[in-house]
Amino acid sequence: MRVISALLLAGILTLPANAETRAADGPGRFALVIGNAKYPDNEFVLKDAANDAQDIADELRHDKFDVELGVNLTGDAMRQALDRLYAKIAQGSAALIFFDGFGIQSGRQTYLIPVDAQIWVEPDVLRDGFNLETILSEMSNRGASVKIALLDAARRNPFERRFRRYSAGLAPAVTPNNTLVLYSTALGSVASDSKNDHSLFVTELLREIRTPGVSAEQSLRNTQTGVVGASKSEQVPWLSSSMAVDFSFSTSLVPDSGDHKIPRIEPKIEPKIEPKIEPKLESKLDHGGPPPCVTVKADNPPSPEELAQDPVIKDLSRRVSANRNDALAHYKRGQIYAIKHAYSLAVQDFNEVIRLSPKDAPTYNNLCWTLAALGDLQSALKDCNEALRLKPESADALDSRGLVNLKLGNNSDAIRDYSNALDNNPRSVSSLFGRGVAKQRSGADGTSDLSAAKSLDAGIVKEFAAYGVSECSPR
């Protein structure tokens, strides 16, 4: 139960029909390229983010963009970089932002996350994140005639696990006129982290924007098509366009002799009207009965020594040592322990929070979820019921109680809890997967729920394995 990651591009060029040189002689093309790879709260470095940002910046400079490249930017650094971008924009300019790192959907809007964000509850997203719609609006207000945003940020990230809300992926953007927005995957979905030094999305994007004689909109459509084909429809980028004029990334209408890492290809000529591509929530398995049952092994929890060296845990432990009654430090440390599968330590911290604040519904919910993973199901059920007494209809507590009932073998109760949770959050990956398992175990067809959950996040199978739940076994 977790989410995200993000890449954004700011910049574009003007290329009126039959006026090749106008793109270079106009009021300017400006780009901000950000690759945030090292988030202290994330277990792994996003290797592809920094590499992709460098390659995108190099290509945009080749295409005569004025580019600023930022890697591992803090909130202050991102704010200053955006201010410098806005200051460059003149009337009629083209502005592009490219962001690779973590993005979060909150309140049906998309936020780009700096590396030093301190996100523990959902309101922190608004405080520390950068709203995509605000960025595009500011570009427009400064006079940019064309606005482009390219985001490789729809990763399941550690922050969303903390506040136990799972609005997976990114939200659609409401954009000004003459704007192009391309996300690396479908709305509400997350892309798996790349095992290579470059992401599939950026590989296809670079290939297409290097193609001469093709509009920027067509280049992004071709990128979308390329990713869908290369991933065999597992990853479907989302494209939004409000373009009423033609623009091109390349300033040349014919191939040049430059040395490019990715070979140029012939432009794909496609209809001007984009075919609507919706995220594919049903797998091919939906037409052939239940999916094959594959046992997935959960990751081993870190050792006590590794936990003690975690920088976030070290800082929170210092706070607890200085003040045993620091409820917030106990709560945050408990969440980190739970995320890292150190469930017994998490339970100790959550119990301390309840000692200090007996009516804290979110802590009862977290304690329920952690005890369920630990296997103390009766205690977990008691805490979930208390969370729902304090905060009726809480989607998070319903999701947690669904897990408890699933592990207890109360399949009909689990289905009811998960269904009620999905009424409030229809894209909750954990509720979809849990309900699918409960349906299968009760003799009903859970294929649709299971397929939808895996389509939104392929890692959900391993996550449930960490809770002791598999599609393959009754417990």
Phi and psi in degrees as a GROMACS rama.xvg file:
@    title "Ramachandran Plot"
@    xaxis  label "Phi"
@    yaxis  label "Psi"
@TYPE xy
-156.747  -159.549  ARG-2
-171.512  -159.87  VAL-3
-40.161  -179.747  ILE-4
-175.226  167.251  SER-5
-164  152.514  ALA-6
-141.349  134.864  LEU-7
-139.909  143.064  LEU-8
-123.273  134.142  LEU-9
-122.467  118.399  ALA-10
153.705  160.237  GLY-11
-173.095  168.519  ILE-12
-124.038  155.273  LEU-13
-100.788  133.536  THR-14
-142.721  81.8114  LEU-15
-60.4535  152.155  PRO-16
-57.1254  135.369  ALA-17
60.8232  26.1353  ASN-18
-138.56  67.9685  ALA-19
-56.5255  -40.494  GLU-20
-79.8596  -14.4586  THR-21
-61.8182  -30.9438  ARG-22
-61.607  -39.1156  ALA-23
-81.6264  -24.0032  ALA-24
-98.7858  -0.750137  ASP-25
-76.7192  -163.78  GLY-26
-75.1546  1.2705  PRO-27
118.15  154.002  GLY-28
-126.238  127.453  ARG-29
-132.551  136.56  PHE-30
-134.817  140.44  ALA-31
-115.836  121.946  LEU-32
-117.242  122.476  VAL-33
-124.338  129.45  ILE-34
-124.526  99.8496  GLY-35
-96.7747  105.147  ASN-36
-105.624  -31.2746  ALA-37
-111.068  94.1784  LYS-38
-99.9935  119.502  TYR-39
-55.7462  -30.774  PRO-40
-82.8014  -7.11772  ASP-41
-97.9729  142.468  ASN-42
-68.484  -31.8956  GLU-43
-122.512  151.332  PHE-44
-79.006  134.451  VAL-45
-82.4323  82.9456  LEU-46
-55.473  -39.4341  LYS-47
-68.8846  -24.0429  ASP-48
-63.7747  -48.5532  ALA-49
-67.8646  -41.787  ALA-50
-64.1321  -43.784  ASN-51
-65.1275  -40.8879  ASP-52
-61.7968  -41.9248  ALA-53
-61.8959  -44.9917  GLN-54
-67.2  -39.2765  ASP-55
-63.6872  -44.25  ILE-56
-60.776  -43.4691  ALA-57
-60.955  -43.4404  ASP-58
-67.3931  -41.1833  GLU-59
-65.8919  -36.4009  LEU-60
-63.9639  -39.7459  ARG-61
-59.3869  -32.6279  HIS-62
-92.3948  19.3801  ASP-63
69.7825  29.9505  LYS-64
-83.7025  146.451  PHE-65
-85.7893  107.537  ASP-66
-112.697  133.95  VAL-67
-111.659  127.113  GLU-68
-106.917  129.345  LEU-69
-127.552  133.312  GLY-70
-122.391  132.416  VAL-71
54.7103  55.9956  ASN-72
-84.4493  134.491  LEU-73
-75.0615  175.126  THR-74
-60.4865  -44.7428  GLY-75
-63.2447  -41.5411  ASP-76
-66.1503  -39.1589  ALA-77
-65.7325  -41.4864  MET-78
-61.9429  -44.1386  ARG-79
-67.1198  -39.0423  GLN-80
-64.8363  -41.4833  ALA-81
-64.2629  -41.0601  LEU-82
-61.5311  -39.1186  ASP-83
-65.8377  -38.3847  ARG-84
-62.7704  -48.5189  LEU-85
-58.6986  -39.1592  TYR-86
-66.0717  -26.1069  ALA-87
-78.0329  -24.9455  LYS-88
-70.6644  129.705  ILE-89
-115.602  170.488  ALA-90
-58.2045  125.053  GLN-91
90.8843  0.0145937  GLY-92
-69.9129  166.121  SER-93
-112.214  134.872  ALA-94
-128.635  135.582  ALA-95
-135.445  137.733  LEU-96
-126.626  131.744  ILE-97
-120.202  126.46  PHE-98
-131.262  127.296  PHE-99
-124.219  120.815  ASP-100
163.611  -139.562  GLY-101
-104.564  135.393  PHE-102
-124.626  151.453  GLY-103
-131.235  139.721  ILE-104
-94.3871  125.111  GLN-105
-144.229  131.495  SER-106
58.1191  33.9959  GLY-107
61.3972  27.8654  ARG-108
-130.11  159.22  GLN-109
-104.168  132.605  THR-110
-122.583  135.753  TYR-111
-94.7289  134.606  LEU-112
-108.667  124.298  ILE-113
-74.5358  167.034  PRO-114
-72.8581  -20.1557  VAL-115
-102.949  17.5626  ASP-116
-60.4862  137.223  ALA-117
-110.242  90.4149  GLN-118
-114.526  112.214  ILE-119
-120.981  -31.2284  TRP-120
-130.968  161.275  VAL-121
-59.0678  -36.8869  GLU-122
-59.5635  -22.451  PRO-123
-64.596  -24.8286  ASP-124
-62.3637  -42.3495  VAL-125
-67.9195  -31.7322  LEU-126
-75.6137  -44.9446  ARG-127
-100.578  -19.5094  ASP-128
-87.4701  168.032  GLY-129
-114.805  117.055  PHE-130
-71.9695  123.514  ASN-131
-61.2719  -43.513  LEU-132
-63.3455  -36.0077  GLU-133
-64.2769  -41.0015  THR-134
-62.2662  -47.1923  ILE-135
-66.4141  -37.8857  LEU-136
-65.0986  -39.9045  SER-137
-65.7486  -39.3435  GLU-138
-56.9033  -44.8182  MET-139
-66.6658  -42.683  SER-140
-63.235  -30.6361  ASN-141
-78.5468  -7.67573  ARG-142
111.979  2.6519  GLY-143
-62.75  127.269  ALA-144
-83.1023  -23.028  SER-145
-133.649  132.991  VAL-146
-122.656  133.863  LYS-147
-132.638  133.768  ILE-148
-127.881  126.015  ALA-149
-120.649  119.605  LEU-150
-124.363  124.618  LEU-151
-113.631  67.7759  ASP-152
-128.809  1.68322  ALA-153
-86.4061  68.4855  ALA-154
-111.551  153.146  ARG-155
-79.0269  117.748  ARG-156
-115.015  165.982  ASN-157
-69.4824  -23.0348  PRO-158
-67.6574  -41.6469  PHE-159
-66.2154  -25.87  GLU-160
-65.5955  -29.2247  ARG-161
-69.2994  -43.1781  ARG-162
-98.2421  15.0129  PHE-163
51.2852  37.3444  ARG-164
-121.92  135.05  ARG-165
-123.203  62.5392  TYR-166
-82.6836  83.0579  SER-167
-62.6537  151.352  ALA-168
69.2372  -162.665  GLY-169
-108.182  162.522  LEU-170
-101.139  155.323  ALA-171
-63.7424  147.727  PRO-172
-103.389  135.23  ALA-173
-87.1215  118.37  VAL-174
-119.176  155.692  THR-175
-70.0119  172.844  PRO-176
-60.9435  151.383  ASN-177
56.8493  53.4084  ASN-178
-126.336  140.423  THR-179
-118.946  129.95  LEU-180
-128.754  127.871  VAL-181
-128.198  120.378  LEU-182
-98.2311  150.525  TYR-183
-70.0135  -17.4648  SER-184
-150.115  176.042  THR-185
-66.2839  156.43  ALA-186
-55.4416  135.706  LEU-187
75.1127  4.39038  GLY-188
-115.054  161.731  SER-189
-122.717  148.986  VAL-190
-98.6615  144.389  ALA-191
-67.6459  146.91  SER-192
-62.7051  140.117  ASP-193
-70.255  137.258  SER-194
-89.5896  1.22745  LYS-195
-109.836  178.703  ASN-196
-80.493  -8.84803  ASP-197
-138.061  146.284  HIS-198
-81.9369  155.575  SER-199
-60.6891  -41.683  LEU-200
-57.7706  -49.0259  PHE-201
-71.8471  -34.3702  VAL-202
-57.6201  -47.2026  THR-203
-70.4436  -37.5515  GLU-204
-61.9694  -46.2853  LEU-205
-61.9709  -40.6443  LEU-206
-58.6456  -41.495  ARG-207
-80.3696  -39.3205  GLU-208
-73.125  -14.2731  ILE-209
-84.1382  -6.4087  ARG-210
-80.2822  120.82  THR-211
-74.5535  156.064  PRO-212
75.138  18.164  GLY-213
-124.853  135.767  VAL-214
-65.7987  158.888  SER-215
-60.7775  -40.9103  ALA-216
-61.9381  -43.8223  GLU-217
-66.981  -35.774  GLN-218
-59.6144  -41.4463  SER-219
-72.7964  -34.5748  LEU-220
-63.8271  -41.3009  ARG-221
-65.2183  -36.0884  ASN-222
-60.9544  -45.9014  THR-223
-56.5278  -48.4184  GLN-224
-63.2253  -40.7871  THR-225
-63.7402  -41.645  GLY-226
-67.6173  -42.6501  VAL-227
-58.9916  -45.2364  VAL-228
-66.9567  -45.96  GLY-229
-66.5511  -30.3844  ALA-230
-94.8603  3.10499  SER-231
54.9447  44.8874  LYS-232
70.0085  11.2288  SER-233
-75.7831  -27.1394  GLU-234
-127.238  120.791  GLN-235
-123  99.2426  VAL-236
-59.7497  151.464  PRO-237
-107.884  128.601  TRP-238
-120.931  132.053  LEU-239
-122.94  132.168  SER-240
-135.129  132.433  SER-241
-122.735  31.133  SER-242
-74.7828  132.956  MET-243
-120.153  1.61129  ALA-244
-132.389  162.465  VAL-245
-94.6394  134.062  ASP-246
-138.036  158.19  PHE-247
-137.663  144.142  SER-248
-70.4071  -42.0527  PHE-249
-83.8704  136.804  SER-250
-85.7265  -1.28308  THR-251
-114.845  139.286  SER-252
-89.613  -4.75822  LEU-253
-130.949  155.337  VAL-254
-61.3612  141.89  PRO-255
-97.3258  -175.849  ASP-256
-101.858  15.4635  SER-257
-64.6593  158.388  GLY-258
-92.2131  106.629  ASP-259
-111.282  144.996  HIS-260
-68.3493  -32.3402  LYS-261
-111.578  126.335  ILE-262
-58.9701  143.839  PRO-263
-70.5223  148.907  ARG-264
-126.432  163.828  ILE-265
-66.7725  138.457  GLU-266
-62.3398  140.136  PRO-267
-82.538  123.333  LYS-268
-96.233  112.426  ILE-269
-123.531  162.302  GLU-270
-59.5108  150.716  PRO-271
-66.8842  -30.6044  LYS-272
-85.8824  120.102  ILE-273
-75.3953  128.709  GLU-274
-65.5752  137.634  PRO-275
-74.6453  123.218  LYS-276
-111.357  113.843  ILE-277
-97.6122  151.303  GLU-278
-60.3053  137.86  PRO-279
-89.6184  105.816  LYS-280
-94.1771  -18.3471  LEU-281
-102.618  128.61  GLU-282
-86.4688  170.055  SER-283
-60.6821  -23.6122  LYS-284
-66.9381  -18.5828  LEU-285
-62.8407  -19.9621  ASP-286
-97.5317  1.11721  HIS-287
-133.43  33.2637  GLY-288
85.9447  -166.944  GLY-289
-63.4504  151.866  PRO-290
-68.0741  155.358  PRO-291
-61.4288  142.056  PRO-292
-89.5711  113.15  CYS-293
-119.852  121.891  VAL-294
-75.4337  128.412  THR-295
-113.31  131.63  VAL-296
-88.8035  132.447  LYS-297
-72.5743  152.214  ALA-298
-65.8469  146.676  ASP-299
-72.4533  140.798  ASN-300
-68.5244  155.051  PRO-301
-66.0428  157.373  PRO-302
-73.0966  161.499  SER-303
-55.5473  -35.5892  PRO-304
-65.8038  -43.1379  GLU-305
-64.6625  -40.0457  GLU-306
-62.8013  -42.0928  LEU-307
-64.3437  -27.5221  ALA-308
-89.3778  -8.02831  GLN-309
-61.4468  126.491  ASP-310
-62.3404  -36.4411  PRO-311
-69.0757  -44.571  VAL-312
-63.8508  -40.6893  ILE-313
-59.2116  -44.8352  LYS-314
-65.1823  -43.9336  ASP-315
-67.388  -35.6376  LEU-316
-65.3566  -36.3759  SER-317
-62.6321  -40.2716  ARG-318
-65.5721  -40.3401  ARG-319
-66.4079  -39.8823  VAL-320
-62.8964  -37.1286  SER-321
-74.0874  -29.2596  ALA-322
-151.974  99.6165  ASN-323
-61.0256  -21.3557  ARG-324
-94.7089  17.4504  ASN-325
-79.0272  89.5415  ASP-326
-61.9797  -38.9249  ALA-327
-65.2302  -40.1755  LEU-328
-64.9642  -41.6437  ALA-329
-60.7958  -43.715  HIS-330
-63.272  -47.2141  TYR-331
-64.0327  -43.484  LYS-332
-65.6904  -37.8737  ARG-333
-60.5411  -40.1832  GLY-334
-64.5352  -42.1439  GLN-335
-63.6777  -44.4369  ILE-336
-58.8902  -44.1895  TYR-337
-64.1088  -42.1446  ALA-338
-61.1047  -34.9838  ILE-339
-89.0958  9.90413  LYS-340
68.3482  18.485  HIS-341
-90.3746  68.9869  ALA-342
-65.9532  -39.7836  TYR-343
-61.9552  -40.5673  SER-344
-67.2093  -37.4992  LEU-345
-62.5815  -42.8715  ALA-346
-58.9709  -41.721  VAL-347
-59.4002  -44.4012  GLN-348
-67.8608  -42.9901  ASP-349
-64.3727  -36.6987  PHE-350
-64.107  -35.2523  ASN-351
-64.3646  -40.2724  GLU-352
-62.7526  -43.251  VAL-353
-67.1281  -34.1978  ILE-354
-59.7028  -39.4447  ARG-355
-83.0051  -28.7058  LEU-356
-141.091  82.7066  SER-357
-65.1788  -11.6958  PRO-358
-113.838  29.4113  LYS-359
-88.5488  97.3337  ASP-360
-60.7328  -45.3471  ALA-361
-59.2863  -33.8299  PRO-362
-70.9204  -40.3238  THR-363
-58.8663  -40.1743  TYR-364
-63.6178  -46.4216  ASN-365
-63.7102  -37.5441  ASN-366
-65.8863  -40.9388  LEU-367
-58.9936  -49.6944  CYS-368
-60.71  -41.7925  TRP-369
-70.1761  -42.3925  THR-370
-64.3288  -34.5451  LEU-371
-63.2888  -43.5468  ALA-372
-64.3293  -33.9796  ALA-373
-76.0599  -22.8983  LEU-374
103.077  1.02624  GLY-375
-87.5761  79.0116  ASP-376
-75.5545  -36.7573  LEU-377
-67.6775  -40.6994  GLN-378
-65.5913  -38.8539  SER-379
-61.9887  -43.3082  ALA-380
-62.4111  -40.3663  LEU-381
-61.1937  -43.7836  LYS-382
-70.2308  -36.4945  ASP-383
-64.2565  -42.6908  CYS-384
-62.0581  -37.7846  ASN-385
-67.7268  -39.7879  GLU-386
-59.9149  -40.7675  ALA-387
-75.731  -27.0513  LEU-388
-66.9025  -40.6463  ARG-389
-75.8865  -31.6103  LEU-390
-138.975  79.9651  LYS-391
-57.5927  145.63  PRO-392
67.3657  17.6345  GLU-393
-64.5685  118.202  SER-394
-61.3547  -37.1827  ALA-395
-66.7979  -43.5153  ASP-396
-68.3936  -36.2872  ALA-397
-63.409  -40.364  LEU-398
-62.9824  -43.7042  ASP-399
-65.099  -42.973  SER-400
-66.6164  -31.0657  ARG-401
-59.8069  -40.9269  GLY-402
-63.7667  -41.9583  LEU-403
-60.5253  -49.3482  VAL-404
-64.594  -34.8713  ASN-405
-62.0758  -45.1645  LEU-406
-71.9395  -27.3482  LYS-407
-76.8044  -12.3503  LEU-408
87.3047  7.39296  GLY-409
-85.2263  74.0173  ASN-410
-64.8735  -39.8852  ASN-411
-66.5694  -38.0658  SER-412
-66.9265  -38.1717  ASP-413
-63.5892  -43.4979  ALA-414
-61.4177  -42.4557  ILE-415
-64.3334  -45.1772  ARG-416
-63.0349  -46.0016  ASP-417
-64.9278  -38.8208  TYR-418
-64.3966  -41.4803  SER-419
-65.5399  -37.5627  ASN-420
-63.9827  -40.2673  ALA-421
-70.4223  -23.8962  LEU-422
-61.2278  -33.2728  ASP-423
-90.3762  -27.7759  ASN-424
-143.53  83.9123  ASN-425
-62.2848  -17.6714  PRO-426
-106.141  24.2134  ARG-427
-69.8475  109.838  SER-428
-61.6832  -43.6754  VAL-429
-66.0029  -37.7195  SER-430
-69.7988  -38.6282  SER-431
-62.9028  -47.3253  LEU-432
-66.1499  -46.2344  PHE-433
-60.5521  -42.3199  GLY-434
-65.3605  -37.8633  ARG-435
-61.449  -43.3023  GLY-436
-63.8989  -44.7065  VAL-437
-61.1234  -39.9988  ALA-438
-63.4862  -45.9185  LYS-439
-59.5526  -42.158  GLN-440
-71.1539  -23.8167  ARG-441
-88.8236  1.04158  SER-442
93.858  0.273345  GLY-443
-90.9202  176.028  ALA-444
-92.739  109.014  ASP-445
-100.99  10.6372  GLY-446
-58.1536  -43.2156  THR-447
-61.8445  -45.6877  SER-448
-63.3132  -43.8567  ASP-449
-64.1989  -42.8043  LEU-450
-65.9185  -40.7197  SER-451
-63.5455  -43.4147  ALA-452
-62.5368  -44.4365  ALA-453
-69.1477  -31.8676  LYS-454
-65.8276  -38.764  SER-455
-73.8216  -34.1981  LEU-456
-159.09  106.555  ASP-457
-65.2791  -20.4029  ALA-458
-78.8882  -2.7297  GLY-459
-66.6113  -28.666  ILE-460
-64.1709  -46.5209  VAL-461
-67.1474  -34.8036  LYS-462
-62.8523  -45.6601  GLU-463
-67.9137  -29.4687  PHE-464
-61.079  -34.4339  ALA-465
-66.5712  -24.0616  ALA-466
-90.0745  0.893023  TYR-467
83.4  22.5681  GLY-468
-119.827  128.846  VAL-469
-131.399  151.961  SER-470
-61.6307  -24.3885  GLU-471
-87.1767  -21.4873  CYS-472
-123.611  153.108  SER-473
-69.7445  -20.3494  PRO-474
